Amino acid sequence: MAWNGETIDRRAFLKAAGMGFAATLAPGSLYALERADAVYASGYRASDGTFGIATVSERGEIIDRMALPARAHGMAFSSTTGRAVAFARRPGTFAMVFDPSRQAEPIVITAPEGRHFYGHGHFSPDGTVLYASENDFDGNRGMIGLYDGRNAFRRIGEFDAHGIGTHDMTVSDDGALLVIANGGIETHPDFGRTKLNLDRMEPSLVMLDARTGSLIQKHRMPSSLSQLSTRHLDIAENGRIWFACQWEGARNEAPPLAGWFSKGEDIALLSLPDDTTARLANYVGAIAVNRRENIVGLTSPIGGASVTLDAKTGIVLTEESVHEAAGVAPAAHGIAVSSYDGRFNDTRSDVAWDQHIIQIK
């Protein structure tokens, strides 16, 4: 995980951005940045239907905006290089690498022929490699594309993700492991976002060697949970990998929606209280670990809920109703939460925030 537990405050951001960036901001945006405890980025849809990326304070005040050609989904950030990237929503074929401080021009990456992005990716710890989850749609297999951060993000290789419906992925702190959530759902751009194999899904969680792409371990969901799509990931301080799921089976069932595992260990599915499971409505849209406070945040846009767990025990600490809850990220205290209807923590803006948030420098 790129975030290292340190608070990224406005002083660090302003130092990295320089006074030239500050001079470009409107007075209200500059004021928001000057009093920000932390700075984030997220994709959004504007009221006129256009799409973009916004940098935003922990209070939820928009600092800066950058246009996108289409809707984004997940994002990644390198604390080493200061670069961020927004990935197109499946089955989009673009990813835009950008400098939040606008000191470098954006770079648009295009997926190779026969592929589309799955909306997620992650940087190596040194920022030299960008890993992106991709769909080889004619081969019906998930792939991890490798892009060179030292050479305009030229595509330099790929790894087999050892699953289908490859969605979120992350990198271990030492850069040795890639951790992948294969949602198990077959799609093809000829059919848009239609799920083609709900009766024969194959969700899994995979670890690869980040240098060679060799398979280290693979965990399949048990047969009774074959419709439990493994979707999103984050890593705790002790290396425990938290994952969150979306249920594609009967609505009246109440499967586990989150769990954890570590290298060399089997997965542990989390047994949440019945009312919490009901509140999440069989759908966790995002997950994030706050390492400083050892807590995990979950959001459900369908259930309209934000839930915080103890990262050691999995015990529910807080639950909050958040209409159309979307992104979640570590905050200086607790968890930052956004929503599709424009809420970001304490502020509501004239945008629809997209599904994910990253903390930036």
KERO-56578 format. One record per residue (C-alpha): x, y, z; residue in one letter. Coordinates in pm, 1 decimal, always signed. Layout:
{X: X, Y: Y, Z: Z, code: a}
...
end
This chain:
{X: +0.0, Y: +0.0, Z: +0.0, code: m}
{X: +145.9, Y: +338.8, Z: -96.4, code: a}
{X: +18.5, Y: +516.7, Z: +214.2, code: w}
{X: +268.3, Y: +468.5, Z: +496.3, code: n}
{X: +63.4, Y: +576.8, Z: +796.5, code: g}
{X: +192.0, Y: +934.5, Z: +806.4, code: e}
{X: -50.2, Y: +1224.7, Z: +791.0, code: t}
{X: -21.1, Y: +1399.3, Z: +455.2, code: i}
{X: -108.5, Y: +1756.5, Z: +551.3, code: d}
{X: -140.3, Y: +2072.7, Z: +347.8, code: r}
{X: +215.4, Y: +2184.6, Z: +436.4, code: r}
{X: +362.1, Y: +1874.0, Z: +272.3, code: a}
{X: +137.6, Y: +1917.4, Z: -29.6, code: f}
{X: +221.5, Y: +2287.6, Z: -69.0, code: l}
{X: +592.6, Y: +2214.7, Z: -33.0, code: k}
{X: +573.0, Y: +1955.5, Z: -308.2, code: a}
{X: +351.1, Y: +2166.7, Z: -530.2, code: a}
{X: +540.2, Y: +2492.8, Z: -498.4, code: g}
{X: +409.4, Y: +2848.3, Z: -493.2, code: m}
{X: +340.2, Y: +2841.6, Z: -866.5, code: g}
{X: +62.4, Y: +2589.5, Z: -811.5, code: f}
{X: -82.1, Y: +2787.2, Z: -520.4, code: a}
{X: -89.4, Y: +3099.7, Z: -739.6, code: a}
{X: -318.2, Y: +2922.4, Z: -990.1, code: t}
{X: -588.0, Y: +2849.3, Z: -731.9, code: l}
{X: -897.2, Y: +3058.0, Z: -679.9, code: a}
{X: -910.2, Y: +3228.1, Z: -337.3, code: p}
{X: -1164.6, Y: +2978.4, Z: -202.9, code: g}
{X: -959.2, Y: +2681.1, Z: -317.3, code: s}
{X: -638.8, Y: +2825.2, Z: -174.1, code: l}
{X: -815.0, Y: +2884.5, Z: +157.1, code: y}
{X: -938.5, Y: +2523.8, Z: +156.6, code: a}
{X: -584.9, Y: +2397.6, Z: +92.8, code: l}
{X: -430.1, Y: +2619.8, Z: +360.2, code: e}
{X: -656.4, Y: +2477.7, Z: +629.9, code: r}
{X: -661.0, Y: +2117.1, Z: +505.7, code: a}
{X: -550.8, Y: +1841.7, Z: +742.8, code: d}
{X: -498.9, Y: +1602.4, Z: +449.5, code: a}
{X: -532.8, Y: +1609.2, Z: +71.4, code: v}
{X: -709.0, Y: +1348.0, Z: -142.7, code: y}
{X: -800.2, Y: +1286.4, Z: -506.0, code: a}
{X: -1107.9, Y: +1125.2, Z: -655.6, code: s}
{X: -1285.2, Y: +1096.8, Z: -987.0, code: g}
{X: -1617.5, Y: +1275.2, Z: -1028.0, code: y}
{X: -1905.1, Y: +1346.3, Z: -1263.2, code: r}
{X: -1995.4, Y: +1715.2, Z: -1289.7, code: a}
{X: -2350.4, Y: +1846.5, Z: -1304.6, code: s}
{X: -2316.8, Y: +1900.9, Z: -1680.6, code: d}
{X: -2231.9, Y: +1532.7, Z: -1733.2, code: g}
{X: -1857.7, Y: +1576.7, Z: -1791.2, code: t}
{X: -1596.9, Y: +1381.7, Z: -1594.9, code: f}
{X: -1281.7, Y: +1478.4, Z: -1412.8, code: g}
{X: -1047.5, Y: +1435.1, Z: -1118.0, code: i}
{X: -1053.1, Y: +1664.5, Z: -817.9, code: a}
{X: -807.5, Y: +1721.3, Z: -537.5, code: t}
{X: -1000.9, Y: +1770.7, Z: -218.3, code: v}
{X: -933.1, Y: +1856.1, Z: +144.1, code: s}
{X: -1022.0, Y: +1622.1, Z: +429.0, code: e}
{X: -1320.7, Y: +1845.6, Z: +500.4, code: r}
{X: -1438.2, Y: +1780.9, Z: +146.6, code: g}
{X: -1362.6, Y: +2120.7, Z: -6.6, code: e}
{X: -1255.7, Y: +2097.4, Z: -371.3, code: i}
{X: -906.1, Y: +2242.5, Z: -427.0, code: i}
{X: -841.5, Y: +2175.5, Z: -795.4, code: d}
{X: -1004.6, Y: +1998.1, Z: -1091.5, code: r}
{X: -870.0, Y: +1827.2, Z: -1402.3, code: m}
{X: -1082.1, Y: +1710.1, Z: -1695.8, code: a}
{X: -1102.0, Y: +1346.8, Z: -1805.9, code: l}
{X: -1222.7, Y: +1208.0, Z: -2140.6, code: p}
{X: -1463.7, Y: +965.8, Z: -1968.9, code: a}
{X: -1554.9, Y: +823.7, Z: -1631.1, code: r}
{X: -1276.5, Y: +710.5, Z: -1397.9, code: a}
{X: -1295.3, Y: +442.0, Z: -1132.1, code: h}
{X: -995.4, Y: +358.6, Z: -913.8, code: g}
{X: -679.5, Y: +560.7, Z: -863.3, code: m}
{X: -319.7, Y: +507.4, Z: -757.4, code: a}
{X: -54.4, Y: +736.9, Z: -614.1, code: f}
{X: +324.7, Y: +716.1, Z: -579.7, code: s}
{X: +453.1, Y: +896.6, Z: -271.8, code: s}
{X: +804.1, Y: +864.4, Z: -419.8, code: t}
{X: +742.9, Y: +1041.7, Z: -749.8, code: t}
{X: +432.0, Y: +1244.4, Z: -666.6, code: g}
{X: +252.0, Y: +1099.6, Z: -969.8, code: r}
{X: -105.8, Y: +976.1, Z: -957.9, code: a}
{X: -313.4, Y: +783.9, Z: -1210.2, code: v}
{X: -685.7, Y: +755.0, Z: -1274.7, code: a}
{X: -805.2, Y: +435.8, Z: -1442.8, code: f}
{X: -1106.5, Y: +428.0, Z: -1671.5, code: a}
{X: -1414.4, Y: +246.1, Z: -1549.2, code: r}
{X: -1452.2, Y: -100.7, Z: -1701.8, code: r}
{X: -1451.6, Y: -152.5, Z: -2000.3, code: p}
{X: -1258.3, Y: +169.4, Z: -2058.9, code: g}
{X: -925.5, Y: +169.2, Z: -2239.1, code: t}
{X: -751.1, Y: +478.3, Z: -2097.3, code: f}
{X: -558.1, Y: +560.9, Z: -1782.6, code: a}
{X: -437.8, Y: +914.0, Z: -1715.0, code: m}
{X: -114.7, Y: +971.0, Z: -1523.2, code: v}
{X: -102.7, Y: +1318.7, Z: -1372.1, code: f}
{X: +84.8, Y: +1535.3, Z: -1126.6, code: d}
{X: -162.6, Y: +1673.4, Z: -866.8, code: p}
{X: +58.8, Y: +1981.8, Z: -831.4, code: s}
{X: +50.7, Y: +2035.2, Z: -1212.5, code: r}
{X: +429.2, Y: +2047.0, Z: -1243.1, code: q}
{X: +419.6, Y: +1794.1, Z: -1528.8, code: a}
{X: +183.6, Y: +1741.3, Z: -1819.2, code: e}
{X: -57.4, Y: +1446.7, Z: -1796.4, code: p}
{X: +23.4, Y: +1124.7, Z: -1981.4, code: i}
{X: -258.4, Y: +915.0, Z: -2126.2, code: v}
{X: -201.1, Y: +539.7, Z: -2139.4, code: i}
{X: -406.7, Y: +335.3, Z: -2384.7, code: t}
{X: -475.1, Y: -32.5, Z: -2324.1, code: a}
{X: -332.5, Y: -258.8, Z: -2596.7, code: p}
{X: -557.1, Y: -411.7, Z: -2859.9, code: e}
{X: -774.9, Y: -687.0, Z: -2719.0, code: g}
{X: -756.7, Y: -548.6, Z: -2365.6, code: r}
{X: -937.0, Y: -303.7, Z: -2146.4, code: h}
{X: -861.3, Y: -174.0, Z: -1799.9, code: f}
{X: -1051.9, Y: -304.0, Z: -1500.1, code: y}
{X: -1034.3, Y: +27.5, Z: -1317.4, code: g}
{X: -749.7, Y: -38.7, Z: -1073.4, code: h}
{X: -373.0, Y: -46.6, Z: -1042.4, code: g}
{X: -83.4, Y: +29.3, Z: -812.0, code: h}
{X: +269.8, Y: +168.7, Z: -822.8, code: f}
{X: +581.4, Y: -14.7, Z: -711.5, code: s}
{X: +721.4, Y: +145.9, Z: -393.1, code: p}
{X: +989.3, Y: +332.1, Z: -591.4, code: d}
{X: +737.9, Y: +452.6, Z: -849.1, code: g}
{X: +925.3, Y: +301.9, Z: -1142.4, code: t}
{X: +656.1, Y: +49.7, Z: -1237.9, code: v}
{X: +282.6, Y: +96.5, Z: -1265.8, code: l}
{X: +83.1, Y: -226.2, Z: -1243.4, code: y}
{X: -266.5, Y: -222.8, Z: -1396.9, code: a}
{X: -544.3, Y: -481.3, Z: -1385.9, code: s}
{X: -657.5, Y: -565.7, Z: -1740.2, code: e}
{X: -897.0, Y: -797.5, Z: -1920.6, code: n}
{X: -779.9, Y: -1015.9, Z: -2208.7, code: d}
{X: -1142.2, Y: -1036.3, Z: -2315.4, code: f}
{X: -1111.5, Y: -1277.5, Z: -2605.7, code: d}
{X: -891.4, Y: -1506.6, Z: -2395.3, code: g}
{X: -1125.1, Y: -1463.2, Z: -2095.0, code: n}
{X: -840.3, Y: -1413.8, Z: -1850.6, code: r}
{X: -724.9, Y: -1139.4, Z: -1620.8, code: g}
{X: -383.7, Y: -984.2, Z: -1674.2, code: m}
{X: -158.2, Y: -737.4, Z: -1495.5, code: i}
{X: -4.4, Y: -486.0, Z: -1734.5, code: g}
{X: +336.5, Y: -337.5, Z: -1648.9, code: l}
{X: +412.3, Y: +24.4, Z: -1740.9, code: y}
{X: +751.1, Y: +197.2, Z: -1714.3, code: d}
{X: +735.2, Y: +500.6, Z: -1487.2, code: g}
{X: +1079.3, Y: +612.7, Z: -1610.0, code: r}
{X: +985.2, Y: +613.0, Z: -1978.0, code: n}
{X: +649.5, Y: +789.8, Z: -2025.2, code: a}
{X: +469.2, Y: +481.1, Z: -1891.1, code: f}
{X: +545.9, Y: +269.5, Z: -2194.1, code: r}
{X: +402.7, Y: -80.3, Z: -2162.4, code: r}
{X: +690.3, Y: -316.8, Z: -2086.0, code: i}
{X: +524.5, Y: -648.1, Z: -2006.8, code: g}
{X: +240.8, Y: -834.1, Z: -1845.2, code: e}
{X: +169.9, Y: -1105.2, Z: -1588.6, code: f}
{X: -108.6, Y: -1362.0, Z: -1584.3, code: d}
{X: -343.1, Y: -1278.2, Z: -1294.4, code: a}
{X: -444.3, Y: -1645.3, Z: -1265.4, code: h}
{X: -813.3, Y: -1568.7, Z: -1267.1, code: g}
{X: -1094.9, Y: -1391.1, Z: -1447.2, code: i}
{X: -1265.3, Y: -1064.0, Z: -1369.0, code: g}
{X: -939.4, Y: -924.2, Z: -1230.0, code: t}
{X: -1038.4, Y: -610.5, Z: -1039.8, code: h}
{X: -843.6, Y: -444.9, Z: -759.6, code: d}
{X: -477.4, Y: -509.9, Z: -687.3, code: m}
{X: -208.7, Y: -380.3, Z: -454.9, code: t}
{X: +164.1, Y: -416.6, Z: -384.7, code: v}
{X: +334.8, Y: -518.0, Z: -60.9, code: s}
{X: +534.2, Y: -252.7, Z: +121.8, code: d}
{X: +865.9, Y: -409.0, Z: +18.5, code: d}
{X: +754.6, Y: -432.0, Z: -344.9, code: g}
{X: +803.4, Y: -808.6, Z: -356.3, code: a}
{X: +440.6, Y: -918.8, Z: -389.5, code: l}
{X: +144.6, Y: -834.2, Z: -607.2, code: l}
{X: -188.6, Y: -909.2, Z: -442.8, code: v}
{X: -486.3, Y: -945.8, Z: -676.1, code: i}
{X: -862.2, Y: -973.4, Z: -633.9, code: a}
{X: -1002.8, Y: -1179.1, Z: -921.0, code: n}
{X: -1374.6, Y: -1110.3, Z: -901.9, code: g}
{X: -1452.1, Y: -1423.7, Z: -1103.6, code: g}
{X: -1697.0, Y: -1252.2, Z: -1338.6, code: i}
{X: -1662.4, Y: -1289.4, Z: -1714.9, code: e}
{X: -1726.5, Y: -977.2, Z: -1923.6, code: t}
{X: -1665.9, Y: -873.2, Z: -2283.1, code: h}
{X: -1680.2, Y: -518.1, Z: -2424.2, code: p}
{X: -1920.4, Y: -637.0, Z: -2696.7, code: d}
{X: -2172.6, Y: -677.3, Z: -2413.5, code: f}
{X: -2083.9, Y: -364.2, Z: -2216.9, code: g}
{X: -2090.3, Y: -427.0, Z: -1842.3, code: r}
{X: -2309.7, Y: -739.2, Z: -1863.3, code: t}
{X: -2196.0, Y: -1023.5, Z: -1635.6, code: k}
{X: -2180.3, Y: -1333.5, Z: -1853.2, code: l}
{X: -2116.2, Y: -1619.8, Z: -1611.1, code: n}
{X: -2302.5, Y: -1567.7, Z: -1285.2, code: l}
{X: -2389.1, Y: -1938.6, Z: -1278.9, code: d}
{X: -2022.1, Y: -2043.5, Z: -1300.3, code: r}
{X: -1818.5, Y: -1771.0, Z: -1132.7, code: m}
{X: -1461.4, Y: -1834.9, Z: -1017.5, code: e}
{X: -1363.9, Y: -1567.4, Z: -760.1, code: p}
{X: -1013.8, Y: -1587.9, Z: -614.0, code: s}
{X: -739.5, Y: -1402.4, Z: -430.4, code: l}
{X: -388.7, Y: -1432.0, Z: -573.1, code: v}
{X: -31.6, Y: -1346.3, Z: -477.8, code: m}
{X: +236.0, Y: -1310.0, Z: -746.2, code: l}
{X: +608.0, Y: -1246.5, Z: -733.6, code: d}
{X: +628.6, Y: -880.9, Z: -840.8, code: a}
{X: +958.5, Y: -935.9, Z: -1026.3, code: r}
{X: +873.4, Y: -1246.6, Z: -1225.3, code: t}
{X: +496.3, Y: -1280.1, Z: -1213.4, code: g}
{X: +528.1, Y: -1632.3, Z: -1071.6, code: s}
{X: +227.1, Y: -1756.5, Z: -877.5, code: l}
{X: +296.0, Y: -1773.0, Z: -503.5, code: i}
{X: -47.7, Y: -1862.9, Z: -373.7, code: q}
{X: -409.3, Y: -1867.4, Z: -484.5, code: k}
{X: -721.2, Y: -1884.1, Z: -270.0, code: h}
{X: -1050.3, Y: -1980.0, Z: -431.0, code: r}
{X: -1378.7, Y: -1909.7, Z: -262.8, code: m}
{X: -1544.4, Y: -2228.7, Z: -131.0, code: p}
{X: -1803.7, Y: -2381.6, Z: -363.8, code: s}
{X: -2087.9, Y: -2259.6, Z: -143.3, code: s}
{X: -1960.6, Y: -1902.8, Z: -199.5, code: l}
{X: -1878.6, Y: -1927.5, Z: -570.3, code: s}
{X: -2093.1, Y: -1617.7, Z: -632.2, code: q}
{X: -1902.0, Y: -1409.3, Z: -377.5, code: l}
{X: -1702.1, Y: -1175.1, Z: -601.9, code: s}
{X: -1369.6, Y: -1071.7, Z: -445.0, code: t}
{X: -1336.0, Y: -706.8, Z: -548.3, code: r}
{X: -1118.6, Y: -475.9, Z: -338.2, code: h}
{X: -804.8, Y: -495.0, Z: -123.3, code: l}
{X: -588.6, Y: -305.7, Z: +123.1, code: d}
{X: -291.6, Y: -399.5, Z: +340.5, code: i}
{X: -254.4, Y: -342.6, Z: +715.4, code: a}
{X: +68.1, Y: -254.6, Z: +898.5, code: e}
{X: +137.1, Y: -618.5, Z: +989.5, code: n}
{X: +104.9, Y: -731.6, Z: +627.6, code: g}
{X: -246.3, Y: -866.4, Z: +672.6, code: r}
{X: -439.9, Y: -827.0, Z: +350.1, code: i}
{X: -799.8, Y: -719.1, Z: +392.5, code: w}
{X: -1046.4, Y: -790.5, Z: +113.2, code: f}
{X: -1406.2, Y: -692.4, Z: +43.9, code: a}
{X: -1668.8, Y: -870.9, Z: -163.7, code: c}
{X: -1993.4, Y: -830.8, Z: -356.4, code: q}
{X: -2253.4, Y: -1107.6, Z: -358.5, code: w}
{X: -2400.4, Y: -1206.4, Z: -695.0, code: e}
{X: -2631.1, Y: -1476.0, Z: -559.2, code: g}
{X: -2982.7, Y: -1474.8, Z: -416.9, code: a}
{X: -3074.7, Y: -1151.9, Z: -241.1, code: r}
{X: -3220.6, Y: -1329.1, Z: +60.1, code: n}
{X: -2885.4, Y: -1486.1, Z: +148.5, code: e}
{X: -2637.0, Y: -1319.1, Z: +382.9, code: a}
{X: -2282.8, Y: -1432.0, Z: +297.8, code: p}
{X: -1965.4, Y: -1292.9, Z: +459.9, code: p}
{X: -1860.9, Y: -973.6, Z: +283.8, code: l}
{X: -1503.5, Y: -922.7, Z: +403.2, code: a}
{X: -1204.6, Y: -1111.4, Z: +533.6, code: g}
{X: -827.9, Y: -1126.4, Z: +550.4, code: w}
{X: -527.1, Y: -1341.0, Z: +473.1, code: f}
{X: -148.9, Y: -1322.6, Z: +479.9, code: s}
{X: +132.0, Y: -1483.7, Z: +286.6, code: k}
{X: +139.2, Y: -1855.4, Z: +361.7, code: g}
{X: -197.7, Y: -1848.2, Z: +536.1, code: e}
{X: -548.5, Y: -1938.8, Z: +426.8, code: d}
{X: -823.8, Y: -1680.6, Z: +402.2, code: i}
{X: -1038.6, Y: -1598.4, Z: +705.3, code: a}
{X: -1390.7, Y: -1484.0, Z: +623.5, code: l}
{X: -1525.0, Y: -1226.1, Z: +865.1, code: l}
{X: -1848.5, Y: -1301.6, Z: +1049.5, code: s}
{X: -2019.5, Y: -966.9, Z: +1095.0, code: l}
{X: -2328.4, Y: -913.6, Z: +1310.4, code: p}
{X: -2651.6, Y: -982.5, Z: +1122.1, code: d}
{X: -2765.0, Y: -620.3, Z: +1132.2, code: d}
{X: -2428.4, Y: -500.6, Z: +994.6, code: t}
{X: -2442.7, Y: -753.4, Z: +712.4, code: t}
{X: -2796.1, Y: -639.5, Z: +634.4, code: a}
{X: -2684.2, Y: -275.7, Z: +638.7, code: r}
{X: -2412.9, Y: -351.6, Z: +380.3, code: l}
{X: -2679.1, Y: -505.8, Z: +152.7, code: a}
{X: -2449.9, Y: -782.0, Z: +17.3, code: n}
{X: -2226.8, Y: -522.9, Z: -149.8, code: y}
{X: -1904.1, Y: -363.3, Z: -25.2, code: v}
{X: -1796.0, Y: -104.1, Z: -279.1, code: g}
{X: -1466.3, Y: +6.3, Z: -124.1, code: a}
{X: -1228.5, Y: -80.5, Z: +159.6, code: i}
{X: -939.3, Y: +106.6, Z: +323.2, code: a}
{X: -707.5, Y: +53.3, Z: +620.1, code: v}
{X: -604.5, Y: +335.8, Z: +851.2, code: n}
{X: -271.2, Y: +200.5, Z: +975.9, code: r}
{X: -220.7, Y: +469.8, Z: +1238.6, code: r}
{X: -541.8, Y: +374.4, Z: +1417.0, code: e}
{X: -554.6, Y: +5.3, Z: +1316.9, code: n}
{X: -902.8, Y: +33.1, Z: +1170.4, code: i}
{X: -1067.5, Y: -75.5, Z: +845.9, code: v}
{X: -1336.5, Y: +120.5, Z: +663.0, code: g}
{X: -1603.8, Y: -35.2, Z: +440.6, code: l}
{X: -1866.0, Y: +141.2, Z: +230.6, code: t}
{X: -2180.5, Y: +20.5, Z: +57.5, code: s}
{X: -2355.2, Y: +243.2, Z: -197.9, code: p}
{X: -2643.5, Y: -1.3, Z: -220.5, code: i}
{X: -2692.9, Y: -20.5, Z: +155.1, code: g}
{X: -2608.6, Y: +346.0, Z: +208.1, code: g}
{X: -2363.4, Y: +263.6, Z: +484.4, code: a}
{X: -2014.9, Y: +323.2, Z: +616.2, code: s}
{X: -1876.2, Y: +69.0, Z: +863.9, code: v}
{X: -1550.9, Y: +80.5, Z: +1062.7, code: t}
{X: -1383.8, Y: -235.0, Z: +1196.2, code: l}
{X: -1097.9, Y: -308.8, Z: +1433.8, code: d}
{X: -813.1, Y: -423.2, Z: +1204.0, code: a}
{X: -686.7, Y: -676.1, Z: +1459.9, code: k}
{X: -1012.2, Y: -844.0, Z: +1556.7, code: t}
{X: -1264.3, Y: -751.6, Z: +1287.6, code: g}
{X: -1503.5, Y: -624.1, Z: +1554.5, code: i}
{X: -1743.0, Y: -353.0, Z: +1435.5, code: v}
{X: -1652.9, Y: -17.6, Z: +1589.8, code: l}
{X: -1890.2, Y: +224.0, Z: +1416.1, code: t}
{X: -2173.7, Y: +222.6, Z: +1164.4, code: e}
{X: -2310.7, Y: +527.0, Z: +985.4, code: e}
{X: -2584.0, Y: +581.4, Z: +730.3, code: s}
{X: -2433.9, Y: +752.4, Z: +425.4, code: v}
{X: -2666.6, Y: +777.0, Z: +126.9, code: h}
{X: -2492.8, Y: +629.4, Z: -181.3, code: e}
{X: -2166.3, Y: +584.7, Z: +10.2, code: a}
{X: -1877.9, Y: +557.9, Z: -238.0, code: a}
{X: -1507.9, Y: +604.0, Z: -161.8, code: g}
{X: -1318.8, Y: +540.1, Z: +159.0, code: v}
{X: -963.0, Y: +630.0, Z: +262.0, code: a}
{X: -755.0, Y: +671.4, Z: +579.4, code: p}
{X: -795.3, Y: +1008.9, Z: +746.2, code: a}
{X: -594.8, Y: +1191.6, Z: +1009.6, code: a}
{X: -856.9, Y: +1060.3, Z: +1249.4, code: h}
{X: -1073.7, Y: +772.8, Z: +1138.5, code: g}
{X: -1189.1, Y: +720.6, Z: +783.7, code: i}
{X: -1272.2, Y: +967.5, Z: +503.7, code: a}
{X: -1592.6, Y: +879.6, Z: +315.4, code: v}
{X: -1740.5, Y: +1017.1, Z: -7.9, code: s}
{X: -2073.0, Y: +958.2, Z: -180.2, code: s}
{X: -2227.6, Y: +951.8, Z: -524.4, code: y}
{X: -2446.4, Y: +1247.5, Z: -430.1, code: d}
{X: -2155.9, Y: +1483.4, Z: -360.5, code: g}
{X: -2075.0, Y: +1433.5, Z: +4.9, code: r}
{X: -1711.0, Y: +1415.6, Z: +112.0, code: f}
{X: -1690.3, Y: +1398.3, Z: +490.1, code: n}
{X: -1848.9, Y: +1721.6, Z: +614.9, code: d}
{X: -1899.7, Y: +1895.2, Z: +279.2, code: t}
{X: -2142.2, Y: +1846.0, Z: -7.7, code: r}
{X: -2028.7, Y: +1963.2, Z: -353.3, code: s}
{X: -2193.8, Y: +1995.8, Z: -693.6, code: d}
{X: -2028.5, Y: +1676.9, Z: -820.6, code: v}
{X: -2100.0, Y: +1305.7, Z: -797.4, code: a}
{X: -1788.8, Y: +1148.4, Z: -646.3, code: w}
{X: -1682.4, Y: +821.3, Z: -803.0, code: d}
{X: -1620.8, Y: +493.8, Z: -624.9, code: q}
{X: -1269.7, Y: +542.8, Z: -486.7, code: h}
{X: -1045.7, Y: +793.7, Z: -305.1, code: i}
{X: -668.4, Y: +814.2, Z: -272.5, code: i}
{X: -465.3, Y: +1017.8, Z: -26.7, code: q}
{X: -204.0, Y: +1222.1, Z: -210.7, code: i}
{X: +109.5, Y: +1423.6, Z: -135.4, code: k}
end
